[in-house]
């Protein structure tokens, strides 16, 4: 589960990448309102390891690291 909080409404894209920059999956794309949000990544078909997720809008891009454990 990927959680994030917005202080203003925005059109966002939430994507998961491998550490070498290969796109794994786009989890969300659309309008998000002010407040707390969570997106669940169904990662059953992916191997354990380190992944990056990128939350991007027209105003900002944030990238965070996450560990998938089986």
C-alpha positions as CSV (number, residue, x, y, z in Angstrom):
1,X,0.0,0.0,0.0
2,X,1.4,3.4,-1.0
3,X,0.1,6.3,1.1
4,X,0.4,10.0,0.3
5,X,-1.2,13.3,1.5
6,X,-2.0,16.2,-0.7
7,X,-2.3,19.8,0.5
8,X,-4.1,20.8,-2.8
9,X,-6.0,19.1,-5.5
10,X,-3.9,17.8,-8.4
11,X,-3.8,15.6,-11.4
12,X,-1.3,12.9,-10.5
13,X,0.3,9.8,-12.0
14,X,1.6,7.1,-9.7
15,X,4.1,4.7,-11.3
16,X,6.3,1.8,-10.1
17,X,9.8,1.3,-11.5
18,X,12.8,-1.0,-11.1
19,X,16.0,0.5,-9.7
20,X,17.4,0.7,-13.3
21,X,14.4,2.9,-14.4
22,X,12.2,0.3,-16.2
23,X,8.5,1.0,-15.8
24,X,6.8,-1.9,-14.0
25,X,3.3,-0.6,-13.7
26,X,1.2,2.6,-13.6
27,X,-1.0,2.4,-10.5
28,X,-3.0,5.6,-10.7
29,X,-3.6,8.4,-13.1
30,X,-6.2,11.1,-12.5
31,X,-7.6,13.9,-10.3
32,X,-6.9,13.6,-6.6
33,X,-8.5,15.8,-4.0
34,X,-6.9,17.4,-0.9
35,X,-6.3,14.9,1.9
36,X,-4.9,11.4,2.5
37,X,-4.9,8.8,-0.2
38,X,-3.7,5.2,-0.5
39,X,-3.2,3.0,-3.6
40,X,-2.7,-0.7,-3.3
41,X,-0.1,-2.3,-5.6
42,X,-1.1,-5.9,-6.5
43,X,2.5,-7.1,-6.7
44,X,1.9,-10.9,-6.8
45,X,3.6,-11.3,-10.2
46,X,6.8,-9.4,-9.2
47,X,9.9,-10.7,-7.5
48,X,11.1,-9.5,-4.0
49,X,13.5,-6.6,-4.1
50,X,13.8,-2.9,-4.2
51,X,11.4,-0.8,-6.3
52,X,10.8,2.9,-6.8
53,X,7.5,4.7,-7.0
54,X,7.1,8.1,-8.6
55,X,4.2,10.4,-7.8
56,X,4.2,13.2,-10.4
57,X,2.0,16.2,-11.3
58,X,2.5,19.2,-13.4
59,X,4.0,21.0,-10.4
60,X,6.2,18.4,-8.8
61,X,7.7,14.9,-8.9
62,X,8.5,12.8,-5.9
63,X,10.3,9.5,-6.0
64,X,10.5,7.1,-3.1
65,X,12.1,3.7,-2.5
66,X,10.2,0.7,-1.3
67,X,11.1,-2.9,-0.5
68,X,8.9,-5.8,-1.7
69,X,9.2,-8.9,0.6
70,X,7.7,-12.3,0.0
